[in-house]
Amino acid sequence: MGVDREGEEDTGMSHLQDSILDFLKSNPGKTKMEIADGIGANAKTLHHAIVGLRRFGLVRAKYAGHKVLWEAV
């Protein structure tokens, strides 16, 4: 009944987190809105996913004035 993920590594991350991380590896220094636009997600939904990625040291925030720019570590 579930998705066949044979051969895929289980990272313990959600699909959204995987998408964010992949996007930031190719597009560092993006705001949440730019990330949301880039992966086709809702910016509010991104918040919790990014917090989780940050907690595990996979992304970091850089501050440019009032903007928060995110990048993969």
C-alpha positions as a printed NumPy array, in Angstrom:
array([[ 0.   ,  0.   ,  0.   ],
       [ 2.893,  2.396,  0.759],
       [ 5.292,  3.97 , -1.676],
       [ 8.025,  1.67 , -2.93 ],
       [11.246,  3.345, -1.809],
       [13.588,  0.43 , -2.428],
       [17.05 ,  1.704, -3.173],
       [16.323,  5.153, -1.731],
       [18.199,  6.33 ,  1.338],
       [15.928,  7.166,  4.258],
       [17.19 , 10.55 ,  5.436],
       [14.534, 10.959,  8.119],
       [13.513, 14.221,  6.464],
       [10.175, 15.062,  4.94 ],
       [ 9.774, 15.459,  1.198],
       [ 9.432, 19.212,  1.773],
       [12.704, 19.335,  3.708],
       [14.459, 17.357,  0.973],
       [13.124, 19.824, -1.6  ],
       [14.252, 22.839,  0.423],
       [17.731, 21.426,  0.929],
       [18.128, 20.515, -2.747],
       [16.932, 23.986, -3.766],
       [19.31 , 25.764, -1.385],
       [22.285, 23.693, -2.53 ],
       [21.723, 25.083, -6.028],
       [20.411, 28.512, -4.971],
       [22.101, 29.752, -1.785],
       [21.105, 32.996, -0.122],
       [17.355, 32.909, -0.723],
       [14.504, 34.218,  1.419],
       [11.67 , 31.941,  2.541],
       [ 9.44 , 33.481, -0.128],
       [12.024, 32.804, -2.841],
       [12.431, 29.223, -1.611],
       [ 8.655, 28.741, -1.602],
       [ 8.388, 30.099, -5.146],
       [11.319, 27.966, -6.272],
       [ 9.876, 24.689, -5.027],
       [ 6.183, 25.495, -5.452],
       [ 5.298, 25.477, -1.756],
       [ 3.503, 27.778,  0.664],
       [ 5.86 , 30.127,  2.547],
       [ 4.035, 29.542,  5.852],
       [ 4.408, 25.778,  5.469],
       [ 8.135, 26.247,  4.895],
       [ 8.692, 27.753,  8.334],
       [ 8.484, 24.505, 10.316],
       [10.48 , 22.585,  7.727],
       [13.278, 25.17 ,  7.779],
       [13.298, 25.259, 11.588],
       [13.843, 21.486, 11.578],
       [16.636, 21.721,  9.013],
       [18.294, 24.473, 11.036],
       [18.006, 22.484, 14.274],
       [19.979, 19.659, 12.674],
       [22.584, 22.033, 11.243],
       [21.642, 21.468,  7.604],
       [20.79 , 25.089,  6.788],
       [21.808, 28.425,  8.234],
       [20.427, 31.935,  8.139],
       [22.404, 34.979,  7.121],
       [21.061, 38.412,  7.812],
       [21.172, 41.184,  5.217],
       [19.485, 44.196,  6.735],
       [15.911, 43.115,  7.392],
       [16.143, 40.108,  5.085],
       [16.893, 36.601,  6.287],
       [18.742, 34.638,  3.621],
       [18.959, 30.86 ,  3.882],
       [21.657, 28.535,  2.606],
       [22.547, 24.868,  2.871],
       [25.507, 24.062,  5.098]])
